[in-house]
Amino acid sequence: MSDKQCHKLLSAVALLLGFLTLSPNINAQGHTANKISPSNNYSDSKLNFTLPFHLIDGYIFIDGQVNGKKGKFMFDTGTPFAFFLNHHFVPLAKDKYLSEGHAASGQFIVLHTQNRAVSIKLADQIQLDGLKSMPHSNFDFIQNNVMDKFLGMAGHGFNKIYLFIINYDEQTIDFQAFEQTGNAPRDAVEKDKIIVTLPFIATGGGKTPELDFFIGHEKMAGFFDTGNLGSLTLTQTMKTRLEQEGTLSVEEKNQLYEPHEPALYCTIKKLRFENQALEDIHHVQLEIGKENKIGMGYQFLKNYVSVWNYKNKTITLLKR
């Protein structure tokens, strides 16, 4: 992939995430992620399965099919819907207007659903038939600039019903069904590999795990999102304080990809949750703003095998 293509990938994903998380009109018609298709069953007879993925610039893409048409889904825990489809690649009828909004760049996007049910297959491992009222929109800006066979996103509405384990080294996500009692599957985690279990508060319609961390002695709100490469927003006061404490090193340099504009990148040191020390995070883009918040995306998650349990509201970090 060329430098230009890499930059377009980052830009396109950033636009998409900006639309999903920031648009004030996303629920303009009173539709939430859970209300769009409450009758859909996002599991099949195969209770446990493993999806291999392609890692592209820190983003997770999974081979799949929609109505038999092959392509790739982005696995994004920050997307509220179970599946958010691209009708520019997969023919889908605009039977029902759902909502509309703007991307972070100002690009106008309209959401529709179709009356006819769709079939979705993921990596030849799981087949979901008869899915109704799947939200879809025109993601030609991703299809044309990033991935010509872009099917859409697989998001929170799908992954929340499983305990899932992300392994960046093996490039796999293991999905395990909960027991009928609602408990996590037995022996899902090797106890001798557990580093720490992080209890979180589910925000943003339940899709975003949030909890407090410490950088040195400074408390910092953090959130987890596989669609985030790793981010840090600080007030100027906090930036100065962390630099003086030696827990933050900042460098201004040109971005690797076009248009090669200058940006702030940092290394975060002495990161911890309560008394548990965590790995330093490198090459995180820093923004100066009105709040202090750290995005625990790829640059952090790649250091661990992570176990996500939305029912118990925990993320467990394991040794690689």
N, C-alpha and C positions, 0 to 999 in steps of 0.2 A: 504494500500500500504506500503510495507516495505521500510526501509531506502535505501536499494540498488536500488529498483525500482524507488524511487523518484530521486535518483542521476542520474540514467540512463535517466529519463525523461528530466531533466535539460540539461544533456550533449547532448542528441539527438536533442533537440530543438535548442540549441546553435549551433550545427553543421549545422543544416538546415538553420538557419538565417544567419550564416556566409556565406553559399553558395549563398543564394539569394541576399545578399547585397554587398558581397565583390568580388565575382568571376568576373574577367575581361572578361570572355568568355560568360557571360550570353546572350549577344546580338551579338555573334560572326557572326551570319548569317544575321544581320540587322533586327532581329525580336524584336520588343518591346512588352510590355504587351498589348498595344492598337492595334497593327498590327496583332496579332496572329489570332484573330477572330472578325473583326470589324462588321460583320453582325449579331452576336449573340445578342439575346434579353434576358437580365438577369432579366426580370420582367414578371409576369404572370397576369392573370385577377384579382388576389387578390392584390390590390394596397398597403394595409397596413397589416402587419402581425408581430407576435411576435415569436421569437425563444428562447426557454429555453436553457440554457447551463449548462454543467458540469464544475465546477471550479476545476482544478487539479494543485496544486502547483502554483497558480496564472495564469495559462494558460486557455484559453476558448476553450472548445470542444463542438461541436454541433452534435446531432444525425442526420444521413443522409443516403442517398442511392445513389449509382451510378449504373445505369442499373439494378436496383432492388436489388443490393447487399447492405446489411445494414452494417453500421459502424459509424465512427465519423470523422468529419472534425475539424481541428484546425482553429479557427477564428483569423486570423493574418492580421492586417491592414498593416503590413510591407511587405506582399507578393504582388508583382506587378500584378500577374495574377488574373482573376476572380476566377478560380479554378485551382489548381495544384495537379494533381491526382497521386495516388500511384499504379503503374501497378503491383507491387508485390502482392497486395491484390485484385485489380480489373483487370481482363484480358482486356488488351488494346493492339491493334496492333501497332507495331513500323513502321508505313507506311512512316513517313517523319521525317528525322533528323532535329532537331531544333537548338540545341546548346549543349554546355557542359561546365563543370567547376569543381572546387574543393571545397569541404567543408572546413571549417576553420581547420579541422584536417588533411587535405590533401586527404580526400576520394574523389575519382573520381565519378562524376555524369553526366549522359547523358540525355538530354531531347529529347522526340519525341512527335509527334502527330499521331493520326490515322485518316483515311479518313472517317470512319463511325461515324455519330453523336452519342452523348451520351445523356442520360437522368439523371438529378440530382434532388433529393428531399431533402429538408432541414426540419427536425423535423416534418414531416407530415403537414407542413404549406405552403410550396411553391414548386411547381413542374415546372422544367425547362426542356423542351424537345427540341430535335433537335440541341443541342449545338455542334458546329463544331470546329475542330482543338484545342481541349483541350490539353494543355501541360501536359505531365506525365513523371514520372521517377520512379526509383526503390528506395523506401524508406523502405527497409527491416530493416535498422538499427533502425528505429522508431517502425515498426511493431513488430519486434522480441523482442525488449527490453522495449518497453513502452506500446503500445496499439496494441493488435493483430488484431484489426479490423480498422486500420487506413486508411481512404479513401484519405486523402490529406489535402490541405489547401483551405479555402475560404478566398479570399483576396480582394485587392483594386479594381480590375476590376469589382467586384460584388458590394461591399458596397458603392462605390462612387456615384452610381446613386440614392441612398436613403439618406434621413436624418435618422440617426440611433442613438438610445439612449441606452447606456450601464448602467445597474443597477446591481452592484455586490451583493447587499444585496438580491435582488429577483432572481438573476441569470437569467436575461432575457435581450434580445436585441430587442427593438422595431424598426421596419423599417417602414418609412413613405415616400410615393411617393411625389415628388415635383409636384407642380401645372404646368399646361401647359405653364404658363408664365415663368417657371423656378424658381418661388419663393418658399420659404419653406412652407410646409403645415401650415395652420392657426391653432392657438392654440396648436401647437406641444409642446410648452414649457410653463409651469406655471410660469408667470412672477414674482410672489412673491417668487419663489424658486431660482431665478437666483442669483448667487454669483458674477460671472464675465464671460464675453465673451472674448475669446482669439483669436485675428486675427492672422493667421499664413501664412507663405510662404510654398507652396507645393514643396518639393524637392524629389530627388530620383525617377524621372519619375512621380511625383505628389503624390506619396503614403505616403510621410513622412511629417507631419506637423512640422514646425520648427519656433521658435520664441525665443525672449530673456526674461530671468527671472533675478531676483536679489536674491542673498543669502546675506542678510545684505546689505552692500553697494557695493557688487561686482556683476557686470553684468556677466551673464552666458548664453551661448547658450543652448537651450533645444529642445528636439524632443519627439513626442508622437508615441507610438507603443504598441499595445496590446500584441505583441509577446515579449515584454521586461518586465522583472520583476521589473526593476528599477535599474538604473546604474549611476555612477558618475565617470568621468575621470577628473583628475586635474594634473596640473604641480606641482612639489614639492613646488615651490614658492607660488602658490595659496593655496595649502593645508596648509602650515604654516600660511599664512595670515588669512585664515578662522578660523583656530584653535585659533589663537591669539585673533580674534574678538569674539570668543564664538559662532559662527554660525555653527561650524562643530565639532562633537565629533567622534573620530575614535578609533576603538578597533580591535586589531588583535586576531583572534580566529580561531580554527579549523572549517572547514566546517562541517555542520551537517551530510552530506551524504558521502559515500565512494568517494574518498580515505581519507577523513578527513584531507585534507591538510590545512595549515594555510592560511588565507586570511584576507584582511582588510574589515571591515564593518563599516558603519558610520550612524549617524543621522544628517539630514540636518535641521537646524533651521532658523527662520526668512526668509523663502522663500516668495517671492512676485512677482506679475506681476504689473508693474507700482506702483500704490499706494494700490493695493489690497493684503492684507496678505493672505497667503495660508497655508494649514496644513503642519506641520512638516512631513518629510519623514523618516521612520525608517528602519533599517536593509537593507541598500543599499550597495551593494558590490562596493568598491572603487578601482580604478586602477590609478597608477601614470603614466602619459604619457606626450605627447607634446602639448596637447590642454586642454581646459576647457569646458566640455560638460556634461549635465545632461539628462538622459533618463527618461522621465515621463511615466513609465510603471505601472504595477499593484500596487506597493507599494504607488504610488501617486493616481492613478485613483480610488482605492477602497474607498477613502475618500469622493467621490462625485458620483452623477449621472452625466454622461457626454453625451453631445449632439454633435454629429459630423456632420458637414455640409461642404462637400468638394466643393460644388458649390459656397458658399459664403466665403469659406476658414476661417471657424471659428470653435472653440470648446468651447461650453458653459458649465460651471460647475454649477451644481445645488446642493442645500442642499439635503442630504440623507433623 
